[in-house]
Each structure stands twice: as structure tokens, then as C-alpha cells.
Amino acid sequence: MKKTLICLYLFFTAFIVFSCSGSGTTDADRALNPIVTVGDKTLYQAELDEMLPMGLSAEDSIAAAKSYIDMWINDQLIYSKALQNIINKKDIDELVENYKKSLITSSYQEQLLKEHFSKSVTENELKTYYEQNKDKFKLEDNIIKGLYLKIPANSKQLANFQKWYRQGNDAAIENIEKNTLQNVVAYEYFYDKWVGLADVLENMPPAVTDEKIFLQRNKNLELRDSSFVYLLNIREYELAGSEAPYDYVKGQLSEMYMEQKKADYLQQVKKDLYDKAVSDEEIKFYNK
């Protein structure tokens, strides 16, 4: 046994040294160099090179090479034995053929879609799609556009912030932003985008029990605790259950629109292929 291990070690040492050295052979020669054959299958140097990690020491390379070769031999042996004894080979062949057909068809469709949809969706296309389908986009939550501030209760500018946040005009926003660095703990400007009301209220002391009633009756919310004053100005709102605004669902809209276009295109490709096959008499129907 010890003699066998020594022989194996010498073999793999020679093998690794040979494959890593020049030895007057080219990379192409080494790639075609057979390592071992089991039945009608041969493991070549190229496959082994691909499987061995880079940067291994000579000792580790030998161990990795031996491990892979042993695994490869065992795989071939068990596969050969399975072929001789499998009883449902027909079923397996059908599964393989179906998978092959599915893989080829899928790859071809991806190629068609990549070639046909090389350009990005335009804004006009998205807006048209939204107008045609906006009844399908319903809000699950109440959303708002506005402005949120968290200010220390002892801030000398507190009274000014309380005035500015209610005004919400350009001059007021400019004053707020000029004074946020030294006087504000948190400032969020979202007049230009929709955010969930619940997400904003999470940053404030609990006070709103019914979001719908609150939004219908209030444009401003001012709360405080022992350390801070919280200010919220609401410029616009949309209630849960209503149609989602275009700019709120734009990202989702783009994905859905492209998926719809791709599905329609592939359906048309199938129809064209079918019509042409019928026209060319490639399809034959038999009366029974």
C-alpha cells in the first residue's frame, strides 16, 4: 500500500511539473495531452487546467489534481454502470429531449427579443400605456408630497421654522435650507416625489389614528416630545384604493410595459411562423 501511494505521488509530481514547465511543448500540446481514459471517455489536460485553482503550491496542485482525476474516473464508472442497468432509459431520453427543445427555444426567443427591443421605452409610450391601464394600478397605502423637519425643542430658530414649513413656497424653502445645518436634526424635502405617509409618521411621535381622515382635514402636522419638535407639511396626497399617480408607479410601469410588449411580439412571431407553415404546406392535417 505504501509503495502504491509513493508511486501515485511520484506520478502526480511528474505530471504537475510536466504540465507547468515548458519542456519544449506548447500550450496547445499540453491541452491535448490525455490524462486518463475510462471506456470511450478521455480526460484531457485542458479540462484539468480549467478545474485547478490558480496560485496553488506544487503540493496543493498535486492534491487538487489527484482529487479531480479520482472524481472524474468515479463519475465515468458510475455513469457507464447506470447506462447498462437503467430500466427507464426511454423516459429519460424523452426528458432530455424535451429539456433540449425548451433550452433551444428559450435561447432563440431571448435572441429575438434582444435584437427587436434594443431601444429603451420612451416617455410617451409609458404615459400612453399608463392612461390605457391606470385603472389596474391601485394604491395600497396613503401617499403624500411634502416636507418634514425634526428640530431641537430649544432651537433659537424654532419659531421661524414653524412659520416657514407652513408657507412651503420657494422663499420659505430657501430659508429652511439655509438654516438646517446648525438647527435641524432631520430634514426631508419631497414636494417633487410621492412617499408613503406611514413611512413619514414612523419618524414622529404617535398621534395619527386614522390616516384618511387626517389627510382630508389637515395640511400641516406639528408634534413635540421632551427633546424635539416635529413638523410636517403636506402639499398633495392620494388615498389608498385610488388610482396610483403616474410618477409613483413609473418604475413598475416600465417593467410591466416591456413584459407586455415582449409577450405580444413573441405571440406574433408564433402566429407568423404558423401562417407561413400552413401556406407552405409544411403542416398537414388528417381527417379522421
PEKAHU-V456301 format. One record per residue. N is the residue number from 1. RES is the residue in one letter. SS is DSSP state (hx for helix, st for strand, lp for the rest). PSI is psi in degrees with one decimal (NA if undefined). OMEGA is omega in whole degrees, 0 to 359 (none if undefined). Layout:
# PEKAHU-V456301
{{N RES SS PSI OMEGA} {N RES SS PSI OMEGA}}
This chain:
# PEKAHU-V456301
{{1 M lp -45.0 180} {2 K hx -38.7 179} {3 K hx -39.7 179} {4 T hx -45.5 179} {5 L hx -40.0 179} {6 I hx -41.5 179} {7 C hx -42.7 179} {8 L hx -42.7 180} {9 Y hx -43.6 179} {10 L hx -37.4 180} {11 F hx -48.4 183} {12 F hx -32.2 175} {13 T hx -46.8 179} {14 A hx -38.5 181} {15 F hx -48.4 181} {16 I hx -45.6 180} {17 V hx -43.0 180} {18 F hx -44.7 185} {19 S hx -21.4 181} {20 C hx -13.0 182} {21 S lp 168.3 179} {22 G lp -56.7 177} {23 S lp 22.9 178} {24 G lp 4.8 180} {25 T lp 150.4 179} {26 T lp 168.7 176} {27 D hx -38.3 180} {28 A hx -40.2 179} {29 D hx -44.1 181} {30 R hx -35.6 181} {31 A hx -35.9 181} {32 L lp -2.6 182} {33 N lp 118.4 179} {34 P st 140.8 179} {35 I st -48.0 181} {36 V st 148.9 178} {37 T st 134.9 174} {38 V st 113.9 184} {39 G lp -121.1 180} {40 D lp 12.7 180} {41 K st 136.1 181} {42 T st 134.1 174} {43 L st 124.4 182} {44 Y st 162.5 181} {45 Q hx -38.3 183} {46 A hx -43.7 180} {47 E hx -41.2 179} {48 L hx -40.9 179} {49 D hx -39.0 180} {50 E hx -31.9 185} {51 M hx -22.0 182} {52 L lp 128.1 178} {53 P lp 151.3 178} {54 M lp 154.1 172} {55 G lp 13.5 179} {56 L lp 150.5 173} {57 S lp 169.0 181} {58 A hx -41.3 181} {59 E hx -43.9 179} {60 D hx -35.8 178} {61 S hx -40.6 178} {62 I hx -46.0 181} {63 A hx -42.9 180} {64 A hx -40.9 179} {65 A hx -45.7 180} {66 K hx -42.8 181} {67 S hx -43.6 181} {68 Y hx -41.9 180} {69 I hx -43.7 178} {70 D hx -44.3 180} {71 M hx -43.5 180} {72 W hx -44.8 180} {73 I hx -46.9 180} {74 N hx -39.8 178} {75 D hx -44.0 180} {76 Q hx -39.9 182} {77 L hx -45.7 182} {78 I hx -34.7 178} {79 Y hx -43.1 179} {80 S hx -41.2 180} {81 K hx -39.1 180} {82 A hx -40.9 178} {83 L hx -35.0 182} {84 Q hx -23.7 189} {85 N hx -5.1 182} {86 I lp 138.4 184} {87 I lp -17.5 181} {88 N lp 42.1 183} {89 K hx -35.2 180} {90 K hx -43.6 179} {91 D hx -41.0 180} {92 I hx -42.5 178} {93 D hx -38.9 179} {94 E hx -42.0 178} {95 L hx -43.5 179} {96 V hx -42.8 181} {97 E hx -42.1 178} {98 N hx -41.7 179} {99 Y hx -40.8 179} {100 K hx -45.2 178} {101 K hx -43.5 180} {102 S hx -41.7 181} {103 L hx -44.1 180} {104 I hx -44.2 179} {105 T hx -44.5 180} {106 S hx -42.7 180} {107 S hx -40.1 179} {108 Y hx -41.4 179} {109 Q hx -41.3 177} {110 E hx -39.1 178} {111 Q hx -43.4 179} {112 L hx -45.5 182} {113 L hx -39.5 180} {114 K hx -39.3 180} {115 E hx -37.3 186} {116 H hx -32.4 184} {117 F lp 54.0 181} {118 S lp -23.1 182} {119 K lp 148.7 178} {120 S lp 161.8 181} {121 V lp 136.8 179} {122 T lp 160.5 179} {123 E hx -40.1 180} {124 N hx -40.5 178} {125 E hx -44.5 181} {126 L hx -43.8 181} {127 K hx -39.3 177} {128 T hx -44.0 179} {129 Y hx -39.7 179} {130 Y hx -46.7 181} {131 E hx -34.0 181} {132 Q hx -19.6 186} {133 N hx 12.3 187} {134 K hx -21.4 177} {135 D hx -14.3 179} {136 K hx -13.4 183} {137 F lp 94.4 180} {138 K st 138.4 180} {139 L lp 135.4 175} {140 E lp -20.8 182} {141 D lp 161.2 173} {142 N lp 134.6 181} {143 I st 155.0 183} {144 I st 160.9 165} {145 K st 135.3 183} {146 G st -147.8 186} {147 L st 137.5 182} {148 Y st 138.1 179} {149 L st 142.8 172} {150 K st 115.4 189} {151 I st 137.8 175} {152 P st 137.8 184} {153 A lp -23.0 181} {154 N lp 12.1 180} {155 S lp 136.0 179} {156 K lp -18.7 181} {157 Q lp 6.4 186} {158 L hx -46.8 182} {159 A hx -38.8 179} {160 N hx -43.7 178} {161 F hx -38.8 179} {162 Q hx -30.3 177} {163 K hx -46.2 186} {164 W hx -42.4 187} {165 Y hx -28.0 178} {166 R hx -33.7 182} {167 Q hx -49.0 175} {168 G lp 10.3 179} {169 N lp 177.7 184} {170 D hx -41.4 181} {171 A hx -40.9 180} {172 A hx -41.8 178} {173 I hx -40.1 179} {174 E hx -42.0 178} {175 N hx -40.2 178} {176 I hx -48.3 184} {177 E hx -28.2 177} {178 K hx -26.1 187} {179 N hx 6.6 183} {180 T hx -35.8 188} {181 L hx -45.4 185} {182 Q hx -11.3 188} {183 N hx -7.6 187} {184 V st 134.7 176} {185 V st -38.9 180} {186 A st 137.9 180} {187 Y st 124.4 178} {188 E st 122.0 178} {189 Y st 116.6 179} {190 F st 40.6 172} {191 Y st -22.4 186} {192 D st 5.6 179} {193 K st 156.2 180} {194 W st 137.5 174} {195 V st 158.2 179} {196 G st 132.0 179} {197 L hx -41.6 181} {198 A hx -36.4 180} {199 D hx -37.2 179} {200 V hx -43.8 182} {201 L hx -22.6 177} {202 E lp -24.5 182} {203 N lp 7.6 182} {204 M lp 158.8 176} {205 P lp 144.8 181} {206 P lp 128.5 180} {207 A lp -32.0 184} {208 V lp 117.2 180} {209 T lp -29.2 179} {210 D lp 104.7 185} {211 E hx -41.2 183} {212 K hx -50.0 180} {213 I hx -40.5 180} {214 F hx -47.3 182} {215 L hx -35.9 181} {216 Q hx -20.3 185} {217 R hx -12.6 187} {218 N lp 145.5 171} {219 K lp -16.9 181} {220 N st 150.4 176} {221 L st 126.6 180} {222 E st 118.6 180} {223 L st 160.1 178} {224 R st 155.9 170} {225 D lp -162.0 185} {226 S lp -19.5 186} {227 S lp -29.2 189} {228 F st 160.6 171} {229 V st 133.6 184} {230 Y st 127.9 184} {231 L st 132.1 179} {232 L st 123.1 174} {233 N st 131.9 183} {234 I st 116.9 179} {235 R st -41.9 179} {236 E st 156.9 174} {237 Y st 155.5 173} {238 E st 136.8 184} {239 L lp 150.1 175} {240 A lp 137.0 181} {241 G lp -18.1 178} {242 S lp 171.0 179} {243 E st 133.7 181} {244 A lp 135.2 177} {245 P lp 150.8 183} {246 Y hx -48.4 185} {247 D hx -14.8 177} {248 Y hx -33.0 184} {249 V hx 12.2 186} {250 K hx -45.3 180} {251 G hx -48.5 177} {252 Q hx -37.1 182} {253 L hx -44.2 181} {254 S hx -44.0 180} {255 E hx -44.7 181} {256 M hx -39.9 181} {257 Y hx -43.9 180} {258 M hx -40.1 179} {259 E hx -39.1 178} {260 Q hx -43.4 179} {261 K hx -41.1 180} {262 K hx -42.6 180} {263 A hx -42.5 179} {264 D hx -40.7 181} {265 Y hx -46.4 180} {266 L hx -34.9 177} {267 Q hx -39.1 178} {268 Q hx -38.8 177} {269 V hx -44.5 179} {270 K hx -41.5 179} {271 K hx -43.3 179} {272 D hx -41.7 179} {273 L hx -42.3 180} {274 Y hx -47.7 181} {275 D hx -41.0 180} {276 K hx -40.2 180} {277 A hx -40.0 177} {278 V hx -44.0 180} {279 S hx -37.9 181} {280 D lp 5.4 179} {281 E lp 35.5 175} {282 E lp -16.8 179} {283 I lp 129.3 180} {284 K lp 126.9 177} {285 F lp 140.1 182} {286 Y lp 130.3 175} {287 N lp 132.7 180} {288 K lp NA none}}
